[in-house]
């Protein structure tokens, strides 16, 4: 008997290789994926603008990065002496406006350099709700705990999301023609919007991603949302807040992502690297024993196999230091 419906992710044509540079942006799921990519030695710019949820703000920040353009002065404000910018996450806030501007401009400058040659951009949309500064058409990425009376809240419809993506897509393709995209919908539910409204929001995002994947051969949709809600489908796969995926769930989704989106050499490295990192985490009872020195040298041999393909200098130095300590 089968007790669950496993989602089999169809392998994509646009494979990710070990040497590819990857830019992630969007909700906290982009942080999770970016973190795992970094752990596995990929060159990654991980959510450089902080956690961003709605599509229009995500696309606006991508424009800032690609154009090396800074936000307008009127997007800066303060709340109880804390300076912030409406386009950026609260992690950029500061007690000093100059410090805030330095952080904002540095993130844009770093992203500009990265986006011009990125191989892959992974976008995770979190919500289709937009918060607009009252009386304007200016959507904010974060309300920064300002009074709700300052904002008008409404759904961002599918056509607006698709058109907004197309504008950035056309621009980056004129600069970086080979870049490819992965779009996904965050599996994290937004209870503050109510479950009913969250369902509408996620539906708008899902339909938008489907439109993009059908319109462009270099845009793939990864079903993180469906894996979480339909494949895993159990509260034991959530953290204690009952909203965010647990570490086990993230690991399961990551495994699905790797199998469908990475080429064979990259998949082999990820499997080998998992063993290497597990071996590096091992702490022996007798670190001076001949058996342990032999074990360390075997790790060194495995690291040498990948030298040149990825940067293993830190790990090699660590192992060599342990070997020296064992012989002292």
Secondary structure, 3 states (H helix, E strand, C coil): CCCCCCCCCCCCCCCECCCCEEEEEECHHHHHHHHHHHHCCCEEEECCCCCCCEHHHHHHHHHHHHHCCCCCHHHEEEECCEEEECCCCHHHCECCHHHHHHHHHHHHHHHHHHHCCCCEEEEEECECEEEEECCCCCEECCCCCCCHHHEEEEECCHHHHHHHHHHHHHHHHHHCCCCEEEEEECCCCCHHHCHHHHHHHHHHHHHHHHHHHHHCCCEEECCHHHHHHHHHCCHHHECCCCCCECHHHHHHHHHHHHHHHECHHHHHHHHHHHHHHHHHCCCCCCCCCHHHHHHHHHHHHHHHHHECCECCHHHHHHHHHHHHHHHC
